[in-house]
Amino acid sequence: IPDSASVIIIRMKKVSYMDQSGLSALDDVLVDLRAKNKVVLLVGLTKQPTYMLKKSGVIPQLIPLENVIATYQEALEWIKTNKT
């Protein structure tokens, strides 16, 4: 990810299941991105990964609920509206 990127979109639409190792890997990436002051948008989360991310506290501790977005197009609109 280039240093010039301020917003990172992680597309999760095809992730139907997340186990503990996947959760841990995503958590590590999110902590690293947060340390680099990157804004992360999770797009297209399905039911089970959403449950895992909320249960573990990733949502809302690392990813605020407002950064969980239904569609890629909505994420692009979010960036246009919230670009810093």
TASULLIN-V825198 format. One record per residue. RES is the residue in one small letter. PSI is psi in radians with two decimals (999 if undefined). OMEGA is omega in whole degrees, -180 to 180 (* if undefined). Layout:
res-><RES | RES>
psi-><PSI | PSI>
omega-><OMEGA | OMEGA>
This chain:
res-><i | p | d | s | a | s | v | i | i | i | r | m | k | k | v | s | y | m | d | q | s | g | l | s | a | l | d | d | v | l | v | d | l | r | a | k | n | k | v | v | l | l | v | g | l | t | k | q | p | t | y | m | l | k | k | s | g | v | i | p | q | l | i | p | l | e | n | v | i | a | t | y | q | e | a | l | e | w | i | k | t | n | k | t>
psi-><2.16 | 2.59 | -0.47 | -0.27 | 2.21 | -0.41 | 2.30 | 2.22 | 2.15 | 1.95 | 2.10 | 0.13 | -0.66 | 0.09 | 1.72 | -0.31 | 2.42 | 2.16 | -3.09 | -0.64 | -0.66 | -0.70 | -0.76 | -0.74 | -0.78 | -0.73 | -0.79 | -0.76 | -0.77 | -0.70 | -0.76 | -0.79 | -0.68 | -0.71 | -0.45 | 0.20 | 0.62 | 2.48 | 2.28 | 2.29 | 2.22 | 2.15 | 2.30 | 0.55 | 2.39 | 3.08 | -0.93 | -0.81 | -0.62 | -0.80 | -0.83 | -0.76 | -0.64 | -0.75 | -0.67 | -0.26 | -0.02 | -0.77 | 2.02 | 0.10 | -0.73 | -0.59 | 1.91 | 2.58 | -0.59 | -0.19 | 0.14 | 1.96 | 2.48 | -0.80 | 2.77 | -0.73 | -0.72 | -0.59 | -0.72 | -0.72 | -0.69 | -0.77 | -0.76 | -0.68 | -0.64 | 0.09 | 2.31 | 999>
omega-><-178 | 178 | -178 | 180 | 179 | 179 | 179 | 176 | 175 | -177 | -173 | -174 | -176 | 177 | -178 | -178 | 178 | 176 | -176 | 180 | 176 | 178 | 180 | 179 | 179 | 178 | 179 | 179 | -178 | 177 | 179 | 180 | 179 | 179 | 179 | 178 | 176 | 173 | -178 | 174 | 173 | -172 | 173 | 179 | 175 | -170 | -174 | 176 | 177 | 179 | -179 | -178 | 178 | -179 | -179 | -179 | 177 | 170 | 15 | -173 | 179 | 179 | 176 | -178 | 179 | 177 | 173 | -169 | -173 | -173 | 178 | 179 | 177 | 177 | 178 | 177 | 178 | -179 | 180 | -177 | -171 | -177 | -178 | *>
